[in-house]
Amino acid sequence: MNTSIPVLILPTVHLGGTGPATLIADYSAAIVALQDAMRALEDSYHDRDFYIKGETLHRHARQQHIDRCGVVRSLIRDLKIMQNHVGETRR
């Protein structure tokens, strides 16, 4: 039995849950914070800090940076999907 859940689980807006305006505001604040973090993360990597370690480690350091950025981009994407879903639910 496969117990992994491959898709993003979206919130259900209902009377006993968090209100849609609050959800949208919370997702928006998280998105802005992650976008700020993304800019800082992108600015934090400099090839000149790694090339001295040799070509192999330099290449791996760059890939790790790309992977870290990808994680943050993925979080931003998921939050935007959730935010849009809640916005659509309100209509």
C-alpha positions in Angstrom: 0.0 0.0 0.0 1.4 3.4 -1.0 1.0 5.8 1.8 2.7 8.8 0.2 0.5 11.7 -0.8 1.8 13.1 -4.1 -0.4 16.2 -4.4 -0.7 19.4 -2.5 -3.5 19.1 0.0 -5.6 22.3 -0.1 -7.5 23.7 2.9 -11.3 23.4 3.1 -12.9 26.6 4.0 -15.8 26.0 6.3 -17.7 27.6 9.2 -15.6 25.8 11.9 -12.3 26.6 10.3 -10.1 29.6 9.7 -11.8 32.3 7.8 -10.8 32.8 4.1 -9.6 36.4 4.6 -7.3 35.3 7.4 -6.0 32.4 5.4 -5.3 34.6 2.4 -3.6 37.2 4.6 -1.5 34.5 6.3 -0.4 33.0 3.0 0.4 36.4 1.6 2.6 37.3 4.6 4.4 33.9 4.3 4.9 34.5 0.5 6.3 37.9 1.1 8.7 36.6 3.8 9.8 33.7 1.5 10.4 36.1 -1.4 12.6 38.2 0.8 14.4 35.1 2.0 14.8 34.0 -1.7 16.4 37.3 -2.6 18.8 37.0 0.4 19.5 33.4 -0.5 20.3 34.2 -4.1 22.6 37.0 -3.0 24.4 34.8 -0.6 26.0 32.5 -3.1 29.3 33.6 -4.8 31.3 31.3 -7.0 34.5 32.9 -5.8 33.9 31.5 -2.3 34.0 27.9 -3.6 36.2 27.6 -6.7 39.3 27.4 -4.5 38.0 24.0 -3.2 38.5 22.5 -6.7 36.2 21.8 -9.6 34.2 18.9 -8.1 33.4 20.6 -4.8 32.7 23.9 -6.5 30.2 22.2 -8.8 28.5 20.4 -5.9 28.4 23.7 -3.9 26.7 25.4 -6.8 24.2 22.5 -7.1 23.4 22.6 -3.4 22.7 26.3 -3.7 20.4 25.7 -6.7 18.6 23.0 -4.7 18.1 25.3 -1.7 16.7 28.0 -4.0 14.4 25.3 -5.5 13.0 24.4 -2.1 12.1 28.0 -1.4 10.6 28.5 -4.8 8.6 25.3 -4.3 7.2 26.7 -1.0 6.3 30.0 -2.6 4.5 28.1 -5.4 2.6 25.9 -3.0 1.5 28.9 -0.9 0.3 30.8 -4.0 -1.7 27.7 -5.1 -3.3 27.5 -1.6 -4.0 31.2 -1.6 -5.6 31.1 -5.0 -7.7 28.1 -4.0 -9.0 29.9 -0.9 -9.7 33.0 -3.1 -11.7 30.9 -5.5 -13.6 29.2 -2.7 -14.8 32.6 -1.5 -16.6 33.4 -4.7 
